[in-house]
Amino acid sequence: MLNQFSFIRHDLEVVMHHAASFLPGIEKVMAVYFNKQADTIQAIMRENPEKNQEIRLVSLHENRDVINRMRTGRASFNWFSKEDLSFELIPEKNNHKELFSETENLVLMLRFQNPDDKLFDLLFIYFRKNLSSFGLSRSDRPLSTENKNIIATLLHNSFQTQFSISTENRKIYRIINENLKSLVNEAAYLKGKLSNTQTYYGESILNLSKAYLKEKSNETGKNYILEESAEKKLSGFKGNINHLHAIINQSVIYLSNMYPEKEEIVLREWDINLENYQAEEDEEKSRFLSDTRYLKTISLLDRLETAARKLSGEHKRLTGNNVGKTMPNSISAPAISDSLKKHKKKILLLFEKYPDKWELIRERFKPVQNLLTNKDESKKQTA
């Protein structure tokens, strides 16, 4: 059997597995209970628990009606003789027994309410005639009715307490599982959002690069176009956006001197030098940037910066309305302001930690500039 939390299984299954520990020397133990997963009553038995006999299923067949009557009983326990309960089950007999027959009642039946069908699950413990299991010095001496009641009450209360503890553990386990599922779902959502932002960011970089190439084409009278490999390389650029113009200009100078007679020049992957412009993050900054507490704030800034770059490449104003409409999931200008206020502390901390990131919205997007202005004014007032 796979190792698992004991409270995941049915409580009576756990009892069956540990039967040799709670009462050494018993002949066998049997459980009858409602199995919620199978939506049926199930019976399992373990003989000679001390010899590690396997637990096996017991077929109820025609005894199902008898079992159903037993499951509706109210007494927390009953003692039976093996003749009363031969399993082939015989209906429960009159409890008013003759005194001489009490010594033959060596089968203890305990009842525990099942939370699913609201009837009682049954645990049958078959004791041997040799009652040394109870620690008696004279194992041949029969137990009195009073002693049996004490034993049955102690066992019932002990098991009921353990079952109550398992029920509480199940509740806690469900809460932990729900919280973990929520965290996993949120992480997956943020991962998807960041992936979309990165894709959108790459498209914006590419559009801006094409806009710069168009400017160069107009200036020189040559037609500069990007090959697919060059587009992919530029889309993956992680450096400072302000360097993009210099990168394109460097490529144009290089190619115009290599092919002075050509009217149309194709920029390939190896014609674009990004080596000197890629951003390098130290290990501490990298850990900080991957901190889950800042993921939502970073996602917000990335989406704003990406939208701003796209607008800049199209020579449009960086207003709240324009930026909001250009974001992957468009939002209103007031919604942008509310988000910035909500993330203000983390934004200012990220700006301080990463002075080369999100430069466009720092320098040209008014709502973000207002955050920085308010920060500077607060510093002056406390100085």
Short mmCIF file of the C-alpha atoms (twelve columns), coordinates in Angstrom:
data_MODEL
# 
_entry.id   MODEL 
# 
loop_
_atom_site.group_PDB 
_atom_site.id 
_atom_site.type_symbol 
_atom_site.label_atom_id 
_atom_site.label_alt_id 
_atom_site.label_comp_id 
_atom_site.label_asym_id 
_atom_site.label_seq_id 
_atom_site.Cartn_x 
_atom_site.Cartn_y 
_atom_site.Cartn_z 
_atom_site.pdbx_PDB_model_num 
ATOM 1   C CA . MET A 1   0.000   0.000   0.000   1 
ATOM 2   C CA . LEU A 2   1.198   3.497   -0.798  1 
ATOM 3   C CA . ASN A 3   2.216   5.672   2.126   1 
ATOM 4   C CA . GLN A 4   -0.445  8.293   2.775   1 
ATOM 5   C CA . PHE A 5   -2.029  10.319  5.559   1 
ATOM 6   C CA . SER A 6   -4.096  7.990   7.759   1 
ATOM 7   C CA . PHE A 7   -7.060  10.393  7.733   1 
ATOM 8   C CA . ILE A 8   -7.385  10.123  3.938   1 
ATOM 9   C CA . ARG A 9   -8.699  6.568   4.275   1 
ATOM 10  C CA . HIS A 10  -11.932 5.584   6.017   1 
ATOM 11  C CA . ASP A 11  -11.483 5.529   9.795   1 
ATOM 12  C CA . LEU A 12  -12.367 1.841   10.082  1 
ATOM 13  C CA . GLU A 13  -9.825  0.924   7.409   1 
ATOM 14  C CA . VAL A 14  -7.160  2.542   9.586   1 
ATOM 15  C CA . VAL A 15  -8.356  0.511   12.579  1 
ATOM 16  C CA . MET A 16  -8.077  -2.671  10.529  1 
ATOM 17  C CA . HIS A 17  -4.473  -1.878  9.580   1 
ATOM 18  C CA . HIS A 18  -3.499  -1.298  13.228  1 
ATOM 19  C CA . ALA A 19  -5.633  -4.029  14.778  1 
ATOM 20  C CA . ALA A 20  -2.633  -5.913  16.211  1 
ATOM 21  C CA . SER A 21  -1.553  -2.777  18.113  1 
ATOM 22  C CA . PHE A 22  -4.771  -1.687  19.797  1 
ATOM 23  C CA . LEU A 23  -5.710  -5.195  21.072  1 
ATOM 24  C CA . PRO A 24  -3.059  -7.901  20.731  1 
ATOM 25  C CA . GLY A 25  -4.342  -11.449 20.734  1 
ATOM 26  C CA . ILE A 26  -7.724  -10.917 19.122  1 
ATOM 27  C CA . GLU A 27  -8.936  -13.587 16.742  1 
ATOM 28  C CA . LYS A 28  -10.120 -11.287 13.969  1 
ATOM 29  C CA . VAL A 29  -11.686 -7.921  13.280  1 
ATOM 30  C CA . MET A 30  -14.346 -6.978  10.756  1 
ATOM 31  C CA . ALA A 31  -15.684 -3.608  9.596   1 
ATOM 32  C CA . VAL A 32  -18.911 -2.819  7.755   1 
ATOM 33  C CA . TYR A 33  -19.244 0.759   6.529   1 
ATOM 34  C CA . PHE A 34  -20.696 3.003   3.861   1 
ATOM 35  C CA . ASN A 35  -18.096 3.737   1.173   1 
ATOM 36  C CA . LYS A 36  -18.847 7.185   -0.251  1 
ATOM 37  C CA . GLN A 37  -16.628 6.760   -3.334  1 
ATOM 38  C CA . ALA A 38  -18.271 3.453   -4.293  1 
ATOM 39  C CA . ASP A 39  -21.693 4.617   -3.035  1 
ATOM 40  C CA . THR A 40  -22.320 1.251   -1.377  1 
ATOM 41  C CA . ILE A 41  -21.937 -0.636  1.894   1 
ATOM 42  C CA . GLN A 42  -18.594 -2.404  2.093   1 
ATOM 43  C CA . ALA A 43  -17.309 -5.113  4.435   1 
ATOM 44  C CA . ILE A 44  -13.662 -5.952  5.118   1 
ATOM 45  C CA . MET A 45  -12.108 -8.518  7.456   1 
ATOM 46  C CA . ARG A 46  -8.687  -9.244  8.901   1 
ATOM 47  C CA . GLU A 47  -7.949  -12.547 10.621  1 
ATOM 48  C CA . ASN A 48  -5.009  -13.096 12.978  1 
ATOM 49  C CA . PRO A 49  -3.820  -9.459  12.822  1 
ATOM 50  C CA . GLU A 50  -0.682  -10.318 14.819  1 
ATOM 51  C CA . LYS A 51  0.394   -12.622 11.993  1 
ATOM 52  C CA . ASN A 52  0.045   -9.783  9.466   1 
ATOM 53  C CA . GLN A 53  -2.787  -11.427 7.584   1 
ATOM 54  C CA . GLU A 54  -4.015  -9.336  4.670   1 
ATOM 55  C CA . ILE A 55  -7.252  -7.392  4.813   1 
ATOM 56  C CA . ARG A 56  -9.822  -8.938  2.499   1 
ATOM 57  C CA . LEU A 57  -13.233 -7.954  1.202   1 
ATOM 58  C CA . VAL A 58  -16.256 -9.822  2.548   1 
ATOM 59  C CA . SER A 59  -19.301 -10.354 0.380   1 
ATOM 60  C CA . LEU A 60  -22.551 -9.429  2.146   1 
ATOM 61  C CA . HIS A 61  -24.994 -11.034 -0.312  1 
ATOM 62  C CA . GLU A 62  -28.230 -11.985 1.488   1 
ATOM 63  C CA . ASN A 63  -26.971 -10.468 4.766   1 
ATOM 64  C CA . ARG A 64  -27.435 -6.909  3.487   1 
ATOM 65  C CA . ASP A 65  -30.878 -6.537  5.143   1 
ATOM 66  C CA . VAL A 66  -29.471 -7.731  8.460   1 
ATOM 67  C CA . ILE A 67  -26.596 -5.275  8.188   1 
ATOM 68  C CA . ASN A 68  -28.975 -2.415  7.374   1 
ATOM 69  C CA . ARG A 69  -30.975 -3.166  10.532  1 
ATOM 70  C CA . MET A 70  -27.798 -3.238  12.606  1 
ATOM 71  C CA . ARG A 71  -26.699 0.083   11.123  1 
ATOM 72  C CA . THR A 72  -29.894 1.728   12.369  1 
ATOM 73  C CA . GLY A 73  -29.421 0.571   15.974  1 
ATOM 74  C CA . ARG A 74  -28.796 3.196   18.656  1 
ATOM 75  C CA . ALA A 75  -26.655 1.444   21.256  1 
ATOM 76  C CA . SER A 76  -22.990 2.361   20.975  1 
ATOM 77  C CA . PHE A 77  -22.032 -1.302  21.463  1 
ATOM 78  C CA . ASN A 78  -23.370 -4.866  21.796  1 
ATOM 79  C CA . TRP A 79  -21.808 -8.186  22.749  1 
ATOM 80  C CA . PHE A 80  -22.627 -11.296 20.720  1 
ATOM 81  C CA . SER A 81  -21.653 -14.920 20.588  1 
ATOM 82  C CA . LYS A 82  -20.155 -16.337 17.407  1 
ATOM 83  C CA . GLU A 83  -23.356 -18.258 16.905  1 
ATOM 84  C CA . ASP A 84  -25.260 -14.988 16.872  1 
ATOM 85  C CA . LEU A 85  -22.867 -13.606 14.271  1 
ATOM 86  C CA . SER A 86  -21.501 -16.344 12.095  1 
ATOM 87  C CA . PHE A 87  -21.229 -14.101 9.041   1 
ATOM 88  C CA . GLU A 88  -23.254 -15.702 7.169   1 
ATOM 89  C CA . LEU A 89  -24.963 -13.089 9.384   1 
ATOM 90  C CA . ILE A 90  -27.878 -14.085 11.519  1 
ATOM 91  C CA . PRO A 91  -30.352 -11.354 12.541  1 
ATOM 92  C CA . GLU A 92  -29.663 -9.664  15.836  1 
ATOM 93  C CA . LYS A 93  -31.236 -11.689 18.602  1 
ATOM 94  C CA . ASN A 94  -32.992 -10.623 21.771  1 
ATOM 95  C CA . ASN A 95  -30.488 -8.968  24.083  1 
ATOM 96  C CA . HIS A 96  -32.162 -10.479 27.162  1 
ATOM 97  C CA . LYS A 97  -29.898 -13.520 27.437  1 
ATOM 98  C CA . GLU A 98  -29.669 -16.106 30.107  1 
ATOM 99  C CA . LEU A 99  -26.851 -15.504 32.568  1 
ATOM 100 C CA . PHE A 100 -25.025 -18.722 31.667  1 
ATOM 101 C CA . SER A 101 -24.804 -17.699 27.977  1 
ATOM 102 C CA . GLU A 102 -23.082 -14.380 28.723  1 
ATOM 103 C CA . THR A 103 -19.703 -16.091 28.965  1 
ATOM 104 C CA . GLU A 104 -19.980 -17.073 25.289  1 
ATOM 105 C CA . ASN A 105 -20.418 -13.486 24.115  1 
ATOM 106 C CA . LEU A 106 -16.908 -12.821 22.807  1 
ATOM 107 C CA . VAL A 107 -17.745 -10.657 19.786  1 
ATOM 108 C CA . LEU A 108 -17.928 -6.945  20.469  1 
ATOM 109 C CA . MET A 109 -19.788 -4.790  17.955  1 
ATOM 110 C CA . LEU A 110 -19.113 -1.025  18.097  1 
ATOM 111 C CA . ARG A 111 -21.220 1.561   16.274  1 
ATOM 112 C CA . PHE A 112 -19.910 4.855   14.831  1 
ATOM 113 C CA . GLN A 113 -22.070 7.282   12.880  1 
ATOM 114 C CA . ASN A 114 -21.133 7.683   9.231   1 
ATOM 115 C CA . PRO A 115 -21.143 11.398  8.223   1 
ATOM 116 C CA . ASP A 116 -22.204 10.594  4.635   1 
ATOM 117 C CA . ASP A 117 -25.306 8.421   4.925   1 
ATOM 118 C CA . LYS A 118 -25.991 9.284   8.624   1 
ATOM 119 C CA . LEU A 119 -26.350 5.594   9.592   1 
ATOM 120 C CA . PHE A 120 -23.883 3.694   11.752  1 
ATOM 121 C CA . ASP A 121 -20.714 1.958   10.601  1 
ATOM 122 C CA . LEU A 122 -19.989 -1.283  12.451  1 
ATOM 123 C CA . LEU A 123 -16.766 -2.663  13.891  1 
ATOM 124 C CA . PHE A 124 -16.770 -6.314  15.053  1 
ATOM 125 C CA . ILE A 125 -13.924 -7.443  17.325  1 
ATOM 126 C CA . TYR A 126 -13.665 -11.210 17.838  1 
ATOM 127 C CA . PHE A 127 -11.969 -12.020 21.145  1 
ATOM 128 C CA . ARG A 128 -10.552 -15.446 21.957  1 
ATOM 129 C CA . LYS A 129 -11.820 -17.497 24.851  1 
ATOM 130 C CA . ASN A 130 -8.364  -17.073 26.287  1 
ATOM 131 C CA . LEU A 131 -8.757  -13.514 27.582  1 
ATOM 132 C CA . SER A 132 -5.096  -12.804 28.299  1 
ATOM 133 C CA . SER A 133 -5.481  -9.872  25.860  1 
ATOM 134 C CA . PHE A 134 -7.022  -7.987  28.769  1 
ATOM 135 C CA . GLY A 135 -3.996  -8.541  30.958  1 
ATOM 136 C CA . LEU A 136 -5.679  -11.014 33.293  1 
ATOM 137 C CA . SER A 137 -3.391  -13.263 35.280  1 
ATOM 138 C CA . ARG A 138 -5.964  -16.058 35.097  1 
ATOM 139 C CA . SER A 139 -6.898  -16.056 31.439  1 
ATOM 140 C CA . ASP A 140 -9.471  -18.810 31.908  1 
ATOM 141 C CA . ARG A 141 -11.608 -16.676 34.208  1 
ATOM 142 C CA . PRO A 142 -14.687 -15.301 32.372  1 
ATOM 143 C CA . LEU A 143 -15.350 -11.595 32.223  1 
ATOM 144 C CA . SER A 144 -18.376 -10.246 34.003  1 
ATOM 145 C CA . THR A 145 -21.014 -8.166  32.240  1 
ATOM 146 C CA . GLU A 146 -19.746 -5.098  34.113  1 
ATOM 147 C CA . ASN A 147 -16.170 -5.716  32.925  1 
ATOM 148 C CA . LYS A 148 -17.349 -6.120  29.342  1 
ATOM 149 C CA . ASN A 149 -19.290 -2.879  29.506  1 
ATOM 150 C CA . ILE A 150 -16.186 -1.110  30.784  1 
ATOM 151 C CA . ILE A 151 -14.027 -2.599  28.003  1 
ATOM 152 C CA . ALA A 152 -16.600 -1.752  25.323  1 
ATOM 153 C CA . THR A 153 -17.027 1.819   26.602  1 
ATOM 154 C CA . LEU A 154 -13.260 2.409   26.750  1 
ATOM 155 C CA . LEU A 155 -12.715 1.045   23.237  1 
ATOM 156 C CA . HIS A 156 -15.665 2.963   21.785  1 
ATOM 157 C CA . ASN A 157 -14.555 6.245   23.363  1 
ATOM 158 C CA . SER A 158 -10.934 5.711   22.315  1 
ATOM 159 C CA . PHE A 159 -11.867 5.045   18.693  1 
ATOM 160 C CA . GLN A 160 -14.434 7.866   18.626  1 
ATOM 161 C CA . THR A 161 -11.803 10.303  19.894  1 
ATOM 162 C CA . GLN A 162 -9.355  9.172   17.209  1 
ATOM 163 C CA . PHE A 163 -12.042 9.487   14.529  1 
ATOM 164 C CA . SER A 164 -12.887 13.021  15.705  1 
ATOM 165 C CA . ILE A 165 -9.207  13.972  15.454  1 
ATOM 166 C CA . SER A 166 -9.080  12.516  11.930  1 
ATOM 167 C CA . THR A 167 -12.192 14.514  10.971  1 
ATOM 168 C CA . GLU A 168 -10.527 17.745  12.111  1 
ATOM 169 C CA . ASN A 169 -7.352  16.813  10.237  1 
ATOM 170 C CA . ARG A 170 -9.398  16.223  7.078   1 
ATOM 171 C CA . LYS A 171 -10.906 19.696  7.396   1 
ATOM 172 C CA . ILE A 172 -7.462  21.264  7.809   1 
ATOM 173 C CA . TYR A 173 -6.126  19.176  4.922   1 
ATOM 174 C CA . ARG A 174 -8.953  20.415  2.667   1 
ATOM 175 C CA . ILE A 175 -8.234  24.035  3.642   1 
ATOM 176 C CA . ILE A 176 -4.516  23.571  2.884   1 
ATOM 177 C CA . ASN A 177 -5.381  21.928  -0.449  1 
ATOM 178 C CA . GLU A 178 -7.749  24.750  -1.390  1 
ATOM 179 C CA . ASN A 179 -5.111  27.355  -0.523  1 
ATOM 180 C CA . LEU A 180 -2.463  25.502  -2.521  1 
ATOM 181 C CA . LYS A 181 -4.808  25.224  -5.516  1 
ATOM 182 C CA . SER A 182 -5.516  28.944  -5.252  1 
ATOM 183 C CA . LEU A 183 -1.776  29.736  -5.213  1 
ATOM 184 C CA . VAL A 184 -1.119  27.414  -8.166  1 
ATOM 185 C CA . ASN A 185 -3.978  28.971  -10.156 1 
ATOM 186 C CA . GLU A 186 -2.778  32.487  -9.366  1 
ATOM 187 C CA . ALA A 187 0.792   31.591  -10.325 1 
ATOM 188 C CA . ALA A 188 -0.451  30.082  -13.611 1 
ATOM 189 C CA . TYR A 189 -2.552  33.191  -14.270 1 
ATOM 190 C CA . LEU A 190 0.378   35.527  -13.608 1 
ATOM 191 C CA . LYS A 191 2.679   33.344  -15.686 1 
ATOM 192 C CA . GLY A 192 0.255   33.548  -18.603 1 
ATOM 193 C CA . LYS A 193 -0.108  37.277  -18.126 1 
ATOM 194 C CA . LEU A 194 3.660   37.773  -18.049 1 
ATOM 195 C CA . SER A 195 4.019   35.588  -21.136 1 
ATOM 196 C CA . ASN A 196 1.457   37.716  -22.967 1 
ATOM 197 C CA . THR A 197 3.222   40.863  -21.830 1 
ATOM 198 C CA . GLN A 198 6.576   39.540  -23.058 1 
ATOM 199 C CA . THR A 199 5.044   38.680  -26.426 1 
ATOM 200 C CA . TYR A 200 3.437   42.091  -26.649 1 
ATOM 201 C CA . TYR A 201 6.711   43.698  -25.558 1 
ATOM 202 C CA . GLY A 202 8.610   41.857  -28.320 1 
ATOM 203 C CA . GLU A 203 6.084   43.034  -30.905 1 
ATOM 204 C CA . SER A 204 6.472   46.623  -29.704 1 
ATOM 205 C CA . ILE A 205 10.267  46.422  -29.940 1 
ATOM 206 C CA . LEU A 206 9.919   45.086  -33.483 1 
ATOM 207 C CA . ASN A 207 7.473   47.816  -34.508 1 
ATOM 208 C CA . LEU A 208 9.765   50.475  -33.084 1 
ATOM 209 C CA . SER A 209 12.734  48.954  -34.940 1 
ATOM 210 C CA . LYS A 210 10.778  49.032  -38.207 1 
ATOM 211 C CA . ALA A 211 9.849   52.643  -37.565 1 
ATOM 212 C CA . TYR A 212 13.533  53.540  -37.127 1 
ATOM 213 C CA . LEU A 213 14.418  51.618  -40.314 1 
ATOM 214 C CA . LYS A 214 11.746  53.528  -42.202 1 
ATOM 215 C CA . GLU A 215 13.287  56.795  -41.027 1 
ATOM 216 C CA . LYS A 216 16.690  55.620  -42.277 1 
ATOM 217 C CA . SER A 217 15.164  54.533  -45.583 1 
ATOM 218 C CA . ASN A 218 13.688  58.016  -46.041 1 
ATOM 219 C CA . GLU A 219 16.984  59.667  -45.107 1 
ATOM 220 C CA . THR A 220 19.199  57.569  -47.405 1 
ATOM 221 C CA . GLY A 221 16.824  56.766  -50.272 1 
ATOM 222 C CA . LYS A 222 17.494  53.040  -49.771 1 
ATOM 223 C CA . ASN A 223 14.958  50.445  -48.707 1 
ATOM 224 C CA . TYR A 224 16.002  48.698  -45.477 1 
ATOM 225 C CA . ILE A 225 13.959  45.626  -44.516 1 
ATOM 226 C CA . LEU A 226 14.238  42.981  -41.803 1 
ATOM 227 C CA . GLU A 227 14.637  39.281  -42.503 1 
ATOM 228 C CA . GLU A 228 12.622  36.932  -40.247 1 
ATOM 229 C CA . SER A 229 15.713  35.899  -38.270 1 
ATOM 230 C CA . ALA A 230 16.475  39.559  -37.555 1 
ATOM 231 C CA . GLU A 231 12.897  40.169  -36.436 1 
ATOM 232 C CA . LYS A 232 13.159  37.313  -33.926 1 
ATOM 233 C CA . LYS A 233 16.459  38.631  -32.607 1 
ATOM 234 C CA . LEU A 234 15.104  42.147  -32.124 1 
ATOM 235 C CA . SER A 235 11.908  40.825  -30.496 1 
ATOM 236 C CA . GLY A 236 14.025  39.173  -27.816 1 
ATOM 237 C CA . PHE A 237 15.974  42.341  -26.982 1 
ATOM 238 C CA . LYS A 238 16.071  42.848  -23.183 1 
ATOM 239 C CA . GLY A 239 18.176  45.977  -23.029 1 
ATOM 240 C CA . ASN A 240 17.437  49.663  -22.620 1 
ATOM 241 C CA . ILE A 241 14.842  50.870  -25.131 1 
ATOM 242 C CA . ASN A 242 16.775  54.109  -25.587 1 
ATOM 243 C CA . HIS A 243 19.604  52.111  -27.177 1 
ATOM 244 C CA . LEU A 244 17.407  50.664  -29.912 1 
ATOM 245 C CA . HIS A 245 17.865  53.657  -32.215 1 
ATOM 246 C CA . ALA A 246 21.656  53.361  -31.915 1 
ATOM 247 C CA . ILE A 247 21.485  49.599  -32.649 1 
ATOM 248 C CA . ILE A 248 19.485  50.144  -35.847 1 
ATOM 249 C CA . ASN A 249 21.679  53.061  -36.873 1 
ATOM 250 C CA . GLN A 250 24.829  50.966  -36.392 1 
ATOM 251 C CA . SER A 251 23.410  48.184  -38.575 1 
ATOM 252 C CA . VAL A 252 22.417  50.658  -41.299 1 
ATOM 253 C CA . ILE A 253 25.888  52.268  -41.350 1 
ATOM 254 C CA . TYR A 254 27.522  48.842  -41.556 1 
ATOM 255 C CA . LEU A 255 25.326  47.546  -44.397 1 
ATOM 256 C CA . SER A 256 25.299  50.774  -46.431 1 
ATOM 257 C CA . ASN A 257 29.097  50.625  -46.507 1 
ATOM 258 C CA . MET A 258 29.125  46.912  -47.327 1 
ATOM 259 C CA . TYR A 259 26.602  47.263  -50.177 1 
ATOM 260 C CA . PRO A 260 26.841  50.851  -51.447 1 
ATOM 261 C CA . GLU A 261 25.262  50.029  -54.836 1 
ATOM 262 C CA . LYS A 262 22.185  48.207  -53.533 1 
ATOM 263 C CA . GLU A 263 18.839  49.998  -53.425 1 
ATOM 264 C CA . GLU A 264 17.224  47.372  -51.167 1 
ATOM 265 C CA . ILE A 265 19.199  46.038  -48.228 1 
ATOM 266 C CA . VAL A 266 18.014  43.127  -46.072 1 
ATOM 267 C CA . LEU A 267 19.092  43.071  -42.425 1 
ATOM 268 C CA . ARG A 268 19.811  39.544  -41.235 1 
ATOM 269 C CA . GLU A 269 20.313  38.224  -37.726 1 
ATOM 270 C CA . TRP A 270 24.114  38.591  -37.849 1 
ATOM 271 C CA . ASP A 271 23.867  42.172  -39.115 1 
ATOM 272 C CA . ILE A 272 22.396  43.322  -35.785 1 
ATOM 273 C CA . ASN A 273 24.755  43.715  -32.845 1 
ATOM 274 C CA . LEU A 274 23.013  43.496  -29.457 1 
ATOM 275 C CA . GLU A 275 26.025  42.329  -27.466 1 
ATOM 276 C CA . ASN A 276 26.921  45.735  -26.083 1 
ATOM 277 C CA . TYR A 277 23.365  46.738  -25.266 1 
ATOM 278 C CA . GLN A 278 21.805  43.761  -23.443 1 
ATOM 279 C CA . ALA A 279 20.888  44.480  -19.840 1 
ATOM 280 C CA . GLU A 280 22.853  42.565  -17.236 1 
ATOM 281 C CA . GLU A 281 21.244  41.887  -13.855 1 
ATOM 282 C CA . ASP A 282 23.270  40.890  -10.848 1 
ATOM 283 C CA . GLU A 283 22.192  37.857  -8.817  1 
ATOM 284 C CA . GLU A 284 20.582  39.904  -6.029  1 
ATOM 285 C CA . LYS A 285 18.448  41.897  -8.492  1 
ATOM 286 C CA . SER A 286 17.434  38.736  -10.309 1 
ATOM 287 C CA . ARG A 287 16.196  37.175  -7.059  1 
ATOM 288 C CA . PHE A 288 14.376  40.389  -6.193  1 
ATOM 289 C CA . LEU A 289 12.667  40.519  -9.592  1 
ATOM 290 C CA . SER A 290 11.442  36.922  -9.248  1 
ATOM 291 C CA . ASP A 291 10.024  37.544  -5.761  1 
ATOM 292 C CA . THR A 292 6.357   36.489  -5.971  1 
ATOM 293 C CA . ARG A 293 5.308   39.476  -3.842  1 
ATOM 294 C CA . TYR A 294 6.235   41.806  -6.717  1 
ATOM 295 C CA . LEU A 295 4.875   39.779  -9.655  1 
ATOM 296 C CA . LYS A 296 1.623   41.733  -9.995  1 
ATOM 297 C CA . THR A 297 3.418   45.075  -9.728  1 
ATOM 298 C CA . ILE A 298 6.054   44.061  -12.280 1 
ATOM 299 C CA . SER A 299 3.330   42.803  -14.612 1 
ATOM 300 C CA . LEU A 300 1.526   46.157  -14.338 1 
ATOM 301 C CA . LEU A 301 4.711   48.143  -15.097 1 
ATOM 302 C CA . ASP A 302 5.658   45.840  -17.987 1 
ATOM 303 C CA . ARG A 303 2.219   46.208  -19.578 1 
ATOM 304 C CA . LEU A 304 2.326   50.002  -19.216 1 
ATOM 305 C CA . GLU A 305 5.846   50.180  -20.636 1 
ATOM 306 C CA . THR A 306 4.962   47.897  -23.549 1 
ATOM 307 C CA . ALA A 307 1.903   49.970  -24.416 1 
ATOM 308 C CA . ALA A 308 3.930   53.166  -24.134 1 
ATOM 309 C CA . ARG A 309 6.595   51.830  -26.483 1 
ATOM 310 C CA . LYS A 310 4.018   50.835  -29.046 1 
ATOM 311 C CA . LEU A 311 2.453   54.301  -28.914 1 
ATOM 312 C CA . SER A 312 5.890   55.910  -29.139 1 
ATOM 313 C CA . GLY A 313 6.698   53.828  -32.236 1 
ATOM 314 C CA . GLU A 314 3.459   55.075  -33.790 1 
ATOM 315 C CA . HIS A 315 4.276   58.678  -32.784 1 
ATOM 316 C CA . LYS A 316 1.194   58.940  -30.569 1 
ATOM 317 C CA . ARG A 317 0.857   60.805  -27.258 1 
ATOM 318 C CA . LEU A 318 1.295   58.839  -24.026 1 
ATOM 319 C CA . THR A 319 -2.004  59.808  -22.427 1 
ATOM 320 C CA . GLY A 320 -3.877  57.680  -19.915 1 
ATOM 321 C CA . ASN A 321 -6.596  56.906  -22.459 1 
ATOM 322 C CA . ASN A 322 -4.157  55.970  -25.226 1 
ATOM 323 C CA . VAL A 323 -2.014  53.788  -22.965 1 
ATOM 324 C CA . GLY A 324 -5.083  52.079  -21.462 1 
ATOM 325 C CA . LYS A 325 -6.540  51.256  -24.887 1 
ATOM 326 C CA . THR A 326 -3.185  49.940  -26.151 1 
ATOM 327 C CA . MET A 327 -2.608  47.547  -23.231 1 
ATOM 328 C CA . PRO A 328 -3.196  43.800  -23.960 1 
ATOM 329 C CA . ASN A 329 -6.432  43.926  -21.932 1 
ATOM 330 C CA . SER A 330 -7.550  47.522  -22.390 1 
ATOM 331 C CA . ILE A 331 -8.486  49.493  -19.261 1 
ATOM 332 C CA . SER A 332 -9.606  53.050  -18.566 1 
ATOM 333 C CA . ALA A 333 -7.365  55.928  -17.512 1 
ATOM 334 C CA . PRO A 334 -8.927  56.064  -13.997 1 
ATOM 335 C CA . ALA A 335 -8.298  52.326  -13.620 1 
ATOM 336 C CA . ILE A 336 -4.606  52.916  -14.424 1 
ATOM 337 C CA . SER A 337 -4.425  55.637  -11.763 1 
ATOM 338 C CA . ASP A 338 -6.100  53.394  -9.181  1 
ATOM 339 C CA . SER A 339 -3.690  50.529  -9.946  1 
ATOM 340 C CA . LEU A 340 -0.684  52.814  -9.651  1 
ATOM 341 C CA . LYS A 341 -1.888  54.121  -6.275  1 
ATOM 342 C CA . LYS A 342 -2.525  50.579  -5.056  1 
ATOM 343 C CA . HIS A 343 1.003   49.460  -6.033  1 
ATOM 344 C CA . LYS A 344 2.706   52.770  -5.178  1 
ATOM 345 C CA . LYS A 345 5.114   51.519  -2.495  1 
ATOM 346 C CA . LYS A 346 6.246   48.524  -4.541  1 
ATOM 347 C CA . ILE A 347 6.559   50.632  -7.707  1 
ATOM 348 C CA . LEU A 348 8.839   53.159  -5.995  1 
ATOM 349 C CA . LEU A 349 10.934  50.329  -4.560  1 
ATOM 350 C CA . LEU A 350 11.226  48.667  -7.982  1 
ATOM 351 C CA . PHE A 351 12.151  51.982  -9.630  1 
ATOM 352 C CA . GLU A 352 14.893  52.486  -7.068  1 
ATOM 353 C CA . LYS A 353 16.167  48.932  -7.512  1 
ATOM 354 C CA . TYR A 354 16.024  49.048  -11.322 1 
ATOM 355 C CA . PRO A 355 16.869  52.548  -12.568 1 
ATOM 356 C CA . ASP A 356 17.239  51.301  -16.186 1 
ATOM 357 C CA . LYS A 357 13.839  49.606  -16.389 1 
ATOM 358 C CA . TRP A 358 10.509  51.127  -17.448 1 
ATOM 359 C CA . GLU A 359 12.266  54.284  -18.636 1 
ATOM 360 C CA . LEU A 360 9.613   55.414  -21.085 1 
ATOM 361 C CA . ILE A 361 6.771   55.561  -18.572 1 
ATOM 362 C CA . ARG A 362 9.056   57.203  -16.010 1 
ATOM 363 C CA . GLU A 363 10.015  59.968  -18.391 1 
ATOM 364 C CA . ARG A 364 6.886   60.504  -20.471 1 
ATOM 365 C CA . PHE A 365 3.801   58.995  -18.778 1 
ATOM 366 C CA . LYS A 366 2.188   61.570  -16.495 1 
ATOM 367 C CA . PRO A 367 0.487   59.215  -13.947 1 
ATOM 368 C CA . VAL A 368 3.824   57.509  -13.232 1 
ATOM 369 C CA . GLN A 369 5.668   60.840  -13.143 1 
ATOM 370 C CA . ASN A 370 3.155   62.038  -10.516 1 
ATOM 371 C CA . LEU A 371 4.184   59.123  -8.256  1 
ATOM 372 C CA . LEU A 372 7.829   60.137  -8.533  1 
ATOM 373 C CA . THR A 373 7.013   63.820  -7.971  1 
ATOM 374 C CA . ASN A 374 5.009   63.028  -4.837  1 
ATOM 375 C CA . LYS A 375 7.892   60.923  -3.572  1 
ATOM 376 C CA . ASP A 376 10.371  63.764  -4.045  1 
ATOM 377 C CA . GLU A 377 8.031   66.246  -2.325  1 
ATOM 378 C CA . SER A 378 7.615   63.877  0.636   1 
ATOM 379 C CA . LYS A 379 11.411  63.658  0.966   1 
ATOM 380 C CA . LYS A 380 11.707  67.495  1.005   1 
ATOM 381 C CA . GLN A 381 9.046   67.793  3.707   1 
ATOM 382 C CA . THR A 382 10.789  65.275  5.970   1 
ATOM 383 C CA . ALA A 383 14.247  66.776  5.387   1 
# 
